[in-house]
Amino acid sequence: MSLSTLSHDRREETPEAKARWFQSLSLSERMDLLCSFTDLILANNPGIMEQKDAQPITGRVRVLSQT
């Protein structure tokens, strides 16, 4: 990887850039991430498994991004 491709600028961390990065992962890498996130959630909130099923909200959800 060339140093010119690295960036530490938060403005470049768009949802679209994150989606492209995630899509570049193999299925096994995606599953490893899912397991890591699950372990992190359970470590920080062990009681989450006892919570009732999530209920849908009324209305619509709109995701906005600056272009």
PyMOL Python script that loads the backbone (N, CA, C, O; Angstrom):
from pymol import cmd

cmd.read_pdbstr("""\
ATOM      1  N   MET A   1       0.849  -1.176   0.000  1.00  0.00           N
ATOM      2  CA  MET A   1       0.000   0.000   0.000  1.00  0.00           C
ATOM      3  C   MET A   1       0.895   1.240   0.000  1.00  0.00           C
ATOM      4  O   MET A   1       1.845   1.330   0.778  1.00  0.00           O
ATOM      5  N   SER A   2       0.596   2.148  -0.840  1.00  0.00           N
ATOM      6  CA  SER A   2       1.359   3.387  -0.947  1.00  0.00           C
ATOM      7  C   SER A   2       0.955   4.342   0.170  1.00  0.00           C
ATOM      8  O   SER A   2      -0.209   4.379   0.570  1.00  0.00           O
ATOM      9  N   LEU A   3       1.911   5.111   0.669  1.00  0.00           N
ATOM     10  CA  LEU A   3       1.603   6.079   1.711  1.00  0.00           C
ATOM     11  C   LEU A   3       0.643   7.151   1.229  1.00  0.00           C
ATOM     12  O   LEU A   3      -0.078   7.736   2.037  1.00  0.00           O
ATOM     13  N   SER A   4       0.616   7.421  -0.069  1.00  0.00           N
ATOM     14  CA  SER A   4      -0.283   8.449  -0.586  1.00  0.00           C
ATOM     15  C   SER A   4      -1.751   8.026  -0.509  1.00  0.00           C
ATOM     16  O   SER A   4      -2.636   8.866  -0.676  1.00  0.00           O
ATOM     17  N   THR A   5      -2.028   6.746  -0.260  1.00  0.00           N
ATOM     18  CA  THR A   5      -3.420   6.294  -0.169  1.00  0.00           C
ATOM     19  C   THR A   5      -3.951   6.327   1.258  1.00  0.00           C
ATOM     20  O   THR A   5      -5.143   6.113   1.477  1.00  0.00           O
ATOM     21  N   LEU A   6      -3.088   6.592   2.227  1.00  0.00           N
ATOM     22  CA  LEU A   6      -3.522   6.654   3.612  1.00  0.00           C
ATOM     23  C   LEU A   6      -4.008   8.053   3.956  1.00  0.00           C
ATOM     24  O   LEU A   6      -3.436   9.052   3.520  1.00  0.00           O
ATOM     25  N   SER A   7      -5.066   8.106   4.741  1.00  0.00           N
ATOM     26  CA  SER A   7      -5.579   9.400   5.167  1.00  0.00           C
ATOM     27  C   SER A   7      -6.067   9.284   6.599  1.00  0.00           C
ATOM     28  O   SER A   7      -6.583   8.240   7.000  1.00  0.00           O
ATOM     29  N   HIS A   8      -5.909  10.336   7.360  1.00  0.00           N
ATOM     30  CA  HIS A   8      -6.404  10.381   8.723  1.00  0.00           C
ATOM     31  C   HIS A   8      -7.408  11.515   8.884  1.00  0.00           C
ATOM     32  O   HIS A   8      -7.625  12.021   9.984  1.00  0.00           O
ATOM     33  N   ASP A   9      -8.012  11.901   7.773  1.00  0.00           N
ATOM     34  CA  ASP A   9      -8.957  13.014   7.751  1.00  0.00           C
ATOM     35  C   ASP A   9     -10.370  12.493   7.997  1.00  0.00           C
ATOM     36  O   ASP A   9     -10.890  11.708   7.204  1.00  0.00           O
ATOM     37  N   ARG A  10     -10.993  12.926   9.091  1.00  0.00           N
ATOM     38  CA  ARG A  10     -12.345  12.478   9.424  1.00  0.00           C
ATOM     39  C   ARG A  10     -13.359  12.826   8.335  1.00  0.00           C
ATOM     40  O   ARG A  10     -14.358  12.125   8.176  1.00  0.00           O
ATOM     41  N   ARG A  11     -13.114  13.889   7.594  1.00  0.00           N
ATOM     42  CA  ARG A  11     -14.060  14.291   6.547  1.00  0.00           C
ATOM     43  C   ARG A  11     -14.137  13.265   5.425  1.00  0.00           C
ATOM     44  O   ARG A  11     -15.096  13.259   4.654  1.00  0.00           O
ATOM     45  N   GLU A  12     -13.137  12.400   5.329  1.00  0.00           N
ATOM     46  CA  GLU A  12     -13.144  11.361   4.307  1.00  0.00           C
ATOM     47  C   GLU A  12     -13.845  10.082   4.782  1.00  0.00           C
ATOM     48  O   GLU A  12     -13.965   9.124   4.017  1.00  0.00           O
ATOM     49  N   GLU A  13     -14.300  10.062   6.016  1.00  0.00           N
ATOM     50  CA  GLU A  13     -14.984   8.887   6.556  1.00  0.00           C
ATOM     51  C   GLU A  13     -16.484   8.995   6.315  1.00  0.00           C
ATOM     52  O   GLU A  13     -17.269   9.038   7.262  1.00  0.00           O
ATOM     53  N   THR A  14     -16.869   9.038   5.074  1.00  0.00           N
ATOM     54  CA  THR A  14     -18.283   9.142   4.721  1.00  0.00           C
ATOM     55  C   THR A  14     -18.939   7.769   4.841  1.00  0.00           C
ATOM     56  O   THR A  14     -18.248   6.752   4.786  1.00  0.00           O
ATOM     57  N   PRO A  15     -20.257   7.725   5.005  1.00  0.00           N
ATOM     58  CA  PRO A  15     -20.936   6.424   5.017  1.00  0.00           C
ATOM     59  C   PRO A  15     -20.676   5.633   3.728  1.00  0.00           C
ATOM     60  O   PRO A  15     -20.562   4.407   3.759  1.00  0.00           O
ATOM     61  N   GLU A  16     -20.586   6.337   2.606  1.00  0.00           N
ATOM     62  CA  GLU A  16     -20.320   5.661   1.334  1.00  0.00           C
ATOM     63  C   GLU A  16     -18.926   5.034   1.315  1.00  0.00           C
ATOM     64  O   GLU A  16     -18.750   3.921   0.821  1.00  0.00           O
ATOM     65  N   ALA A  17     -17.936   5.751   1.856  1.00  0.00           N
ATOM     66  CA  ALA A  17     -16.571   5.214   1.915  1.00  0.00           C
ATOM     67  C   ALA A  17     -16.508   4.004   2.841  1.00  0.00           C
ATOM     68  O   ALA A  17     -15.815   3.027   2.554  1.00  0.00           O
ATOM     69  N   LYS A  18     -17.231   4.076   3.946  1.00  0.00           N
ATOM     70  CA  LYS A  18     -17.262   2.945   4.870  1.00  0.00           C
ATOM     71  C   LYS A  18     -17.947   1.738   4.227  1.00  0.00           C
ATOM     72  O   LYS A  18     -17.523   0.599   4.425  1.00  0.00           O
ATOM     73  N   ALA A  19     -19.005   1.992   3.460  1.00  0.00           N
ATOM     74  CA  ALA A  19     -19.700   0.895   2.770  1.00  0.00           C
ATOM     75  C   ALA A  19     -18.781   0.249   1.740  1.00  0.00           C
ATOM     76  O   ALA A  19     -18.748  -0.976   1.624  1.00  0.00           O
ATOM     77  N   ARG A  20     -18.034   1.059   0.990  1.00  0.00           N
ATOM     78  CA  ARG A  20     -17.096   0.505   0.010  1.00  0.00           C
ATOM     79  C   ARG A  20     -16.035  -0.344   0.703  1.00  0.00           C
ATOM     80  O   ARG A  20     -15.668  -1.411   0.210  1.00  0.00           O
ATOM     81  N   TRP A  21     -15.538   0.133   1.860  1.00  0.00           N
ATOM     82  CA  TRP A  21     -14.544  -0.640   2.595  1.00  0.00           C
ATOM     83  C   TRP A  21     -15.141  -1.975   3.050  1.00  0.00           C
ATOM     84  O   TRP A  21     -14.512  -3.022   2.896  1.00  0.00           O
ATOM     85  N   PHE A  22     -16.343  -1.937   3.606  1.00  0.00           N
ATOM     86  CA  PHE A  22     -16.969  -3.161   4.092  1.00  0.00           C
ATOM     87  C   PHE A  22     -17.214  -4.140   2.952  1.00  0.00           C
ATOM     88  O   PHE A  22     -17.011  -5.344   3.109  1.00  0.00           O
ATOM     89  N   GLN A  23     -17.649  -3.626   1.804  1.00  0.00           N
ATOM     90  CA  GLN A  23     -17.902  -4.484   0.649  1.00  0.00           C
ATOM     91  C   GLN A  23     -16.617  -5.098   0.103  1.00  0.00           C
ATOM     92  O   GLN A  23     -16.658  -6.128  -0.570  1.00  0.00           O
ATOM     93  N   SER A  24     -15.475  -4.471   0.389  1.00  0.00           N
ATOM     94  CA  SER A  24     -14.210  -5.011  -0.097  1.00  0.00           C
ATOM     95  C   SER A  24     -13.739  -6.211   0.732  1.00  0.00           C
ATOM     96  O   SER A  24     -12.819  -6.922   0.326  1.00  0.00           O
ATOM     97  N   LEU A  25     -14.362  -6.437   1.885  1.00  0.00           N
ATOM     98  CA  LEU A  25     -13.973  -7.553   2.748  1.00  0.00           C
ATOM     99  C   LEU A  25     -14.547  -8.859   2.218  1.00  0.00           C
ATOM    100  O   LEU A  25     -15.606  -8.878   1.591  1.00  0.00           O
ATOM    101  N   SER A  26     -13.837  -9.941   2.478  1.00  0.00           N
ATOM    102  CA  SER A  26     -14.355 -11.263   2.123  1.00  0.00           C
ATOM    103  C   SER A  26     -15.471 -11.640   3.107  1.00  0.00           C
ATOM    104  O   SER A  26     -15.631 -10.999   4.145  1.00  0.00           O
ATOM    105  N   LEU A  27     -16.219 -12.659   2.781  1.00  0.00           N
ATOM    106  CA  LEU A  27     -17.303 -13.111   3.653  1.00  0.00           C
ATOM    107  C   LEU A  27     -16.761 -13.507   5.027  1.00  0.00           C
ATOM    108  O   LEU A  27     -17.368 -13.181   6.047  1.00  0.00           O
ATOM    109  N   SER A  28     -15.632 -14.201   5.061  1.00  0.00           N
ATOM    110  CA  SER A  28     -15.084 -14.611   6.358  1.00  0.00           C
ATOM    111  C   SER A  28     -14.621 -13.400   7.170  1.00  0.00           C
ATOM    112  O   SER A  28     -14.750 -13.394   8.394  1.00  0.00           O
ATOM    113  N   GLU A  29     -14.080 -12.370   6.498  1.00  0.00           N
ATOM    114  CA  GLU A  29     -13.684 -11.157   7.214  1.00  0.00           C
ATOM    115  C   GLU A  29     -14.903 -10.421   7.764  1.00  0.00           C
ATOM    116  O   GLU A  29     -14.861  -9.877   8.867  1.00  0.00           O
ATOM    117  N   ARG A  30     -15.982 -10.407   6.995  1.00  0.00           N
ATOM    118  CA  ARG A  30     -17.216  -9.773   7.468  1.00  0.00           C
ATOM    119  C   ARG A  30     -17.768 -10.506   8.680  1.00  0.00           C
ATOM    120  O   ARG A  30     -18.221  -9.881   9.640  1.00  0.00           O
ATOM    121  N   MET A  31     -17.729 -11.836   8.634  1.00  0.00           N
ATOM    122  CA  MET A  31     -18.232 -12.632   9.759  1.00  0.00           C
ATOM    123  C   MET A  31     -17.346 -12.442  10.996  1.00  0.00           C
ATOM    124  O   MET A  31     -17.855 -12.386  12.116  1.00  0.00           O
ATOM    125  N   ASP A  32     -16.038 -12.343  10.804  1.00  0.00           N
ATOM    126  CA  ASP A  32     -15.143 -12.069  11.929  1.00  0.00           C
ATOM    127  C   ASP A  32     -15.484 -10.731  12.576  1.00  0.00           C
ATOM    128  O   ASP A  32     -15.478 -10.614  13.802  1.00  0.00           O
ATOM    129  N   LEU A  33     -15.781  -9.719  11.759  1.00  0.00           N
ATOM    130  CA  LEU A  33     -16.174  -8.414  12.283  1.00  0.00           C
ATOM    131  C   LEU A  33     -17.475  -8.513  13.060  1.00  0.00           C
ATOM    132  O   LEU A  33     -17.602  -7.940  14.142  1.00  0.00           O
ATOM    133  N   LEU A  34     -18.441  -9.240  12.513  1.00  0.00           N
ATOM    134  CA  LEU A  34     -19.721  -9.420  13.196  1.00  0.00           C
ATOM    135  C   LEU A  34     -19.511 -10.076  14.560  1.00  0.00           C
ATOM    136  O   LEU A  34     -20.095  -9.646  15.555  1.00  0.00           O
ATOM    137  N   CYS A  35     -18.689 -11.099  14.604  1.00  0.00           N
ATOM    138  CA  CYS A  35     -18.403 -11.773  15.880  1.00  0.00           C
ATOM    139  C   CYS A  35     -17.697 -10.833  16.849  1.00  0.00           C
ATOM    140  O   CYS A  35     -17.992 -10.841  18.044  1.00  0.00           O
ATOM    141  N   SER A  36     -16.770 -10.027  16.345  1.00  0.00           N
ATOM    142  CA  SER A  36     -16.068  -9.069  17.208  1.00  0.00           C
ATOM    143  C   SER A  36     -17.025  -8.033  17.769  1.00  0.00           C
ATOM    144  O   SER A  36     -16.953  -7.702  18.953  1.00  0.00           O
ATOM    145  N   PHE A  37     -17.927  -7.513  16.930  1.00  0.00           N
ATOM    146  CA  PHE A  37     -18.908  -6.538  17.396  1.00  0.00           C
ATOM    147  C   PHE A  37     -19.837  -7.166  18.427  1.00  0.00           C
ATOM    148  O   PHE A  37     -20.167  -6.537  19.432  1.00  0.00           O
ATOM    149  N   THR A  38     -20.259  -8.406  18.182  1.00  0.00           N
ATOM    150  CA  THR A  38     -21.134  -9.101  19.123  1.00  0.00           C
ATOM    151  C   THR A  38     -20.431  -9.291  20.465  1.00  0.00           C
ATOM    152  O   THR A  38     -21.024  -9.051  21.517  1.00  0.00           O
ATOM    153  N   ASP A  39     -19.168  -9.721  20.431  1.00  0.00           N
ATOM    154  CA  ASP A  39     -18.395  -9.889  21.673  1.00  0.00           C
ATOM    155  C   ASP A  39     -18.258  -8.562  22.418  1.00  0.00           C
ATOM    156  O   ASP A  39     -18.371  -8.522  23.643  1.00  0.00           O
ATOM    157  N   LEU A  40     -18.016  -7.480  21.685  1.00  0.00           N
ATOM    158  CA  LEU A  40     -17.886  -6.159  22.295  1.00  0.00           C
ATOM    159  C   LEU A  40     -19.188  -5.734  22.970  1.00  0.00           C
ATOM    160  O   LEU A  40     -19.175  -5.237  24.096  1.00  0.00           O
ATOM    161  N   ILE A  41     -20.302  -5.930  22.284  1.00  0.00           N
ATOM    162  CA  ILE A  41     -21.613  -5.566  22.841  1.00  0.00           C
ATOM    163  C   ILE A  41     -21.906  -6.376  24.098  1.00  0.00           C
ATOM    164  O   ILE A  41     -22.336  -5.825  25.111  1.00  0.00           O
ATOM    165  N   LEU A  42     -21.672  -7.684  24.032  1.00  0.00           N
ATOM    166  CA  LEU A  42     -21.952  -8.539  25.186  1.00  0.00           C
ATOM    167  C   LEU A  42     -21.025  -8.231  26.361  1.00  0.00           C
ATOM    168  O   LEU A  42     -21.433  -8.346  27.516  1.00  0.00           O
ATOM    169  N   ALA A  43     -19.780  -7.841  26.074  1.00  0.00           N
ATOM    170  CA  ALA A  43     -18.851  -7.496  27.151  1.00  0.00           C
ATOM    171  C   ALA A  43     -19.298  -6.218  27.864  1.00  0.00           C
ATOM    172  O   ALA A  43     -19.125  -6.085  29.075  1.00  0.00           O
ATOM    173  N   ASN A  44     -19.870  -5.284  27.111  1.00  0.00           N
ATOM    174  CA  ASN A  44     -20.277  -4.005  27.689  1.00  0.00           C
ATOM    175  C   ASN A  44     -21.702  -4.014  28.226  1.00  0.00           C
ATOM    176  O   ASN A  44     -22.049  -3.184  29.066  1.00  0.00           O
ATOM    177  N   ASN A  45     -22.528  -4.937  27.755  1.00  0.00           N
ATOM    178  CA  ASN A  45     -23.915  -5.007  28.201  1.00  0.00           C
ATOM    179  C   ASN A  45     -24.354  -6.471  28.218  1.00  0.00           C
ATOM    180  O   ASN A  45     -25.088  -6.902  27.329  1.00  0.00           O
ATOM    181  N   PRO A  46     -23.913  -7.243  29.218  1.00  0.00           N
ATOM    182  CA  PRO A  46     -24.219  -8.676  29.244  1.00  0.00           C
ATOM    183  C   PRO A  46     -25.712  -8.973  29.314  1.00  0.00           C
ATOM    184  O   PRO A  46     -26.140 -10.049  28.898  1.00  0.00           O
ATOM    185  N   GLY A  47     -26.507  -8.053  29.827  1.00  0.00           N
ATOM    186  CA  GLY A  47     -27.944  -8.284  29.948  1.00  0.00           C
ATOM    187  C   GLY A  47     -28.728  -8.063  28.676  1.00  0.00           C
ATOM    188  O   GLY A  47     -29.950  -8.212  28.669  1.00  0.00           O
ATOM    189  N   ILE A  48     -28.051  -7.711  27.606  1.00  0.00           N
ATOM    190  CA  ILE A  48     -28.762  -7.397  26.365  1.00  0.00           C
ATOM    191  C   ILE A  48     -29.511  -8.614  25.809  1.00  0.00           C
ATOM    192  O   ILE A  48     -30.523  -8.463  25.125  1.00  0.00           O
ATOM    193  N   MET A  49     -29.017  -9.804  26.103  1.00  0.00           N
ATOM    194  CA  MET A  49     -29.670 -11.024  25.600  1.00  0.00           C
ATOM    195  C   MET A  49     -31.018 -11.259  26.273  1.00  0.00           C
ATOM    196  O   MET A  49     -31.863 -11.959  25.716  1.00  0.00           O
ATOM    197  N   GLU A  50     -31.236 -10.694  27.451  1.00  0.00           N
ATOM    198  CA  GLU A  50     -32.493 -10.897  28.157  1.00  0.00           C
ATOM    199  C   GLU A  50     -33.556  -9.870  27.773  1.00  0.00           C
ATOM    200  O   GLU A  50     -34.702  -9.976  28.210  1.00  0.00           O
ATOM    201  N   GLN A  51     -33.190  -8.884  26.966  1.00  0.00           N
ATOM    202  CA  GLN A  51     -34.160  -7.859  26.578  1.00  0.00           C
ATOM    203  C   GLN A  51     -35.174  -8.428  25.594  1.00  0.00           C
ATOM    204  O   GLN A  51     -34.876  -9.350  24.835  1.00  0.00           O
ATOM    205  N   LYS A  52     -36.368  -7.865  25.621  1.00  0.00           N
ATOM    206  CA  LYS A  52     -37.420  -8.295  24.709  1.00  0.00           C
ATOM    207  C   LYS A  52     -37.039  -7.948  23.279  1.00  0.00           C
ATOM    208  O   LYS A  52     -36.151  -7.132  23.033  1.00  0.00           O
ATOM    209  N   ASP A  53     -37.730  -8.586  22.343  1.00  0.00           N
ATOM    210  CA  ASP A  53     -37.485  -8.309  20.929  1.00  0.00           C
ATOM    211  C   ASP A  53     -37.746  -6.843  20.617  1.00  0.00           C
ATOM    212  O   ASP A  53     -38.656  -6.229  21.175  1.00  0.00           O
ATOM    213  N   ALA A  54     -36.952  -6.300  19.734  1.00  0.00           N
ATOM    214  CA  ALA A  54     -37.121  -4.901  19.325  1.00  0.00           C
ATOM    215  C   ALA A  54     -38.448  -4.747  18.583  1.00  0.00           C
ATOM    216  O   ALA A  54     -38.877  -5.641  17.854  1.00  0.00           O
ATOM    217  N   GLN A  55     -39.072  -3.619  18.781  1.00  0.00           N
ATOM    218  CA  GLN A  55     -40.337  -3.323  18.117  1.00  0.00           C
ATOM    219  C   GLN A  55     -40.106  -2.262  17.049  1.00  0.00           C
ATOM    220  O   GLN A  55     -39.320  -1.338  17.261  1.00  0.00           O
ATOM    221  N   PRO A  56     -40.777  -2.377  15.906  1.00  0.00           N
ATOM    222  CA  PRO A  56     -40.603  -1.366  14.858  1.00  0.00           C
ATOM    223  C   PRO A  56     -41.175  -0.026  15.301  1.00  0.00           C
ATOM    224  O   PRO A  56     -42.130   0.035  16.076  1.00  0.00           O
ATOM    225  N   ILE A  57     -40.575   1.039  14.795  1.00  0.00           N
ATOM    226  CA  ILE A  57     -41.088   2.365  15.108  1.00  0.00           C
ATOM    227  C   ILE A  57     -42.157   2.732  14.082  1.00  0.00           C
ATOM    228  O   ILE A  57     -42.169   2.208  12.968  1.00  0.00           O
ATOM    229  N   THR A  58     -43.040   3.626  14.466  1.00  0.00           N
ATOM    230  CA  THR A  58     -44.040   4.081  13.520  1.00  0.00           C
ATOM    231  C   THR A  58     -43.425   5.155  12.633  1.00  0.00           C
ATOM    232  O   THR A  58     -42.542   5.895  13.066  1.00  0.00           O
ATOM    233  N   GLY A  59     -43.879   5.236  11.428  1.00  0.00           N
ATOM    234  CA  GLY A  59     -43.362   6.245  10.510  1.00  0.00           C
ATOM    235  C   GLY A  59     -42.198   5.714   9.700  1.00  0.00           C
ATOM    236  O   GLY A  59     -42.008   4.505   9.568  1.00  0.00           O
ATOM    237  N   ARG A  60     -41.428   6.635   9.164  1.00  0.00           N
ATOM    238  CA  ARG A  60     -40.325   6.276   8.294  1.00  0.00           C
ATOM    239  C   ARG A  60     -39.005   6.773   8.881  1.00  0.00           C
ATOM    240  O   ARG A  60     -38.970   7.714   9.674  1.00  0.00           O
ATOM    241  N   VAL A  61     -37.938   6.122   8.475  1.00  0.00           N
ATOM    242  CA  VAL A  61     -36.603   6.541   8.877  1.00  0.00           C
ATOM    243  C   VAL A  61     -35.885   6.986   7.612  1.00  0.00           C
ATOM    244  O   VAL A  61     -35.847   6.258   6.620  1.00  0.00           O
ATOM    245  N   ARG A  62     -35.320   8.180   7.654  1.00  0.00           N
ATOM    246  CA  ARG A  62     -34.591   8.701   6.496  1.00  0.00           C
ATOM    247  C   ARG A  62     -33.139   8.894   6.882  1.00  0.00           C
ATOM    248  O   ARG A  62     -32.834   9.521   7.896  1.00  0.00           O
ATOM    249  N   VAL A  63     -32.245   8.351   6.068  1.00  0.00           N
ATOM    250  CA  VAL A  63     -30.810   8.494   6.304  1.00  0.00           C
ATOM    251  C   VAL A  63     -30.325   9.607   5.402  1.00  0.00           C
ATOM    252  O   VAL A  63     -30.512   9.558   4.187  1.00  0.00           O
ATOM    253  N   LEU A  64     -29.701  10.613   5.998  1.00  0.00           N
ATOM    254  CA  LEU A  64     -29.206  11.765   5.248  1.00  0.00           C
ATOM    255  C   LEU A  64     -27.698  11.759   5.229  1.00  0.00           C
ATOM    256  O   LEU A  64     -27.052  11.368   6.201  1.00  0.00           O
ATOM    257  N   SER A  65     -27.142  12.196   4.117  1.00  0.00           N
ATOM    258  CA  SER A  65     -25.702  12.361   4.035  1.00  0.00           C
ATOM    259  C   SER A  65     -25.397  13.590   3.204  1.00  0.00           C
ATOM    260  O   SER A  65     -26.128  13.929   2.273  1.00  0.00           O
ATOM    261  N   GLN A  66     -24.307  14.251   3.556  1.00  0.00           N
ATOM    262  CA  GLN A  66     -23.901  15.418   2.794  1.00  0.00           C
ATOM    263  C   GLN A  66     -23.127  14.961   1.570  1.00  0.00           C
ATOM    264  O   GLN A  66     -22.288  14.064   1.654  1.00  0.00           O
ATOM    265  N   THR A  67     -23.411  15.577   0.439  1.00  0.00           N
ATOM    266  CA  THR A  67     -22.668  15.233  -0.773  1.00  0.00           C
ATOM    267  C   THR A  67     -21.958  16.437  -1.301  1.00  0.00           C
ATOM    268  O   THR A  67     -21.274  16.353  -2.321  1.00  0.00           O
TER     269      THR A  67
END
""", "prot")
cmd.dss("prot")
cmd.show_as("cartoon", "prot")
cmd.util.cbc("prot")
cmd.orient("prot")
